[in-house]
Amino acid sequence: MKKYLLLFTLLIIGFSLFSQKKHQLSLVGGIDTSKVDIKSVYELFNNYLNDTPDSIHFKTNPYWDRDEVNDYLSKGMPYFDESAGLMYRSLSAEEHWSFYEPKILAIEQVDSNLYTIKTLYYNETYSKDSVYGCWNPPYITKHYCERQGGKYFLKNAITYETQYWNKYQYEMLHYLVHPSLKFNSKQAEEALKFIKKTCSQYNLPIPKRIDYYCTGTREELAKLFNFSYLLSYMNGVSSKYLSRIIIKDDNFSHIHELSHIIFNHPKWRKNSRPLIVNEGLATFLGGADGKKSFSENLKEWAEELRQVDTLTLDDIIENKYRHLTDNNPIYVTGAYIFKLVYRQHQEEGVIKLFNCGKEIADFKIVIENLFDMPYDTFKVWILEKIKEE
Ligand SMILES: [Zn+2]
């Protein structure tokens, strides 16, 4: 009996080893894995990438710093690796590996217990393609690995990358500013005023703390998300879960991004909302990009709309019509809808539209209700109204 049990156990082990297709990360020349620490960091990262880094199944994962995992997940974040949100948005980790094959570029020692690991994602075949070649490589990641009690654990870059940045506090606003930027206290006061005024106007709780990062360049911004190179165009990113704003410019009163944070109420459903609603509200209150006001954005968008007569609201909502380096078509159209809703139904209408539901179908129902017309009529009428601006 014992003999059969042993055979059965061996078969199970053999099968599970066989069924798990394990990849082996390749390295560029010059990385000395005969050194114990370099090898440990390499193996840690190799195991991490092999164990579904696109999933949160491993709440007890053995690779990442425990406190960081608990902190991110307890705040409602769907992941704890800052780069995961961007990397696994449209491709799974497995698809990623087969499409953009990762390759270790460097494993560098920062101090006695700290290393960084840089990984290039690259598709050799597509690099020669006339269209896809320019989307390649999409990024180089840079993760930190810290030794704790003889073992290495992965950590996000944000705390390390900002440790020598300048810090300023204005009540709940905690600024972390890249040393190349000059802080503007007047703008910080304006930001504070906006938060208090808007929270009182819409009956929203004032956040206890908002972390506000100004990075100065896109490269510095990407570093805070565990990238040492990033192809995507990112100027500002806010996270409601982390109550955190990260922006490129030296704008210490970025009303658009602040709106994303403060429009939050414990009584509201947590589910997401269509892009036109989420960005429409932030643009209505603070303009599309933190540089121009909403009324300036609207003037430009009206002018453009008058030129492209065949455009439909569906084209805008489905992102079929878009600009290369900004999202103004959908942002400003959404903002204009909020402007009309506010004019007719004030704060109550704005909150109703903001909480319309998750899908475009939910948005359409609320629009019909607020504008008292069939959606098919609304979608033509609203673009005509914008053109009149
Ligand atoms: Zn936004």
Boltz pocket constraint, residues with backbone or C-beta under 6 A from the ligand:
constraints:
  - pocket:
      binder: B
      contacts: [[A, 256], [A, 257], [A, 260], [A, 278], [A, 279], [A, 282], [A, 288]]
      max_distance: 6.0
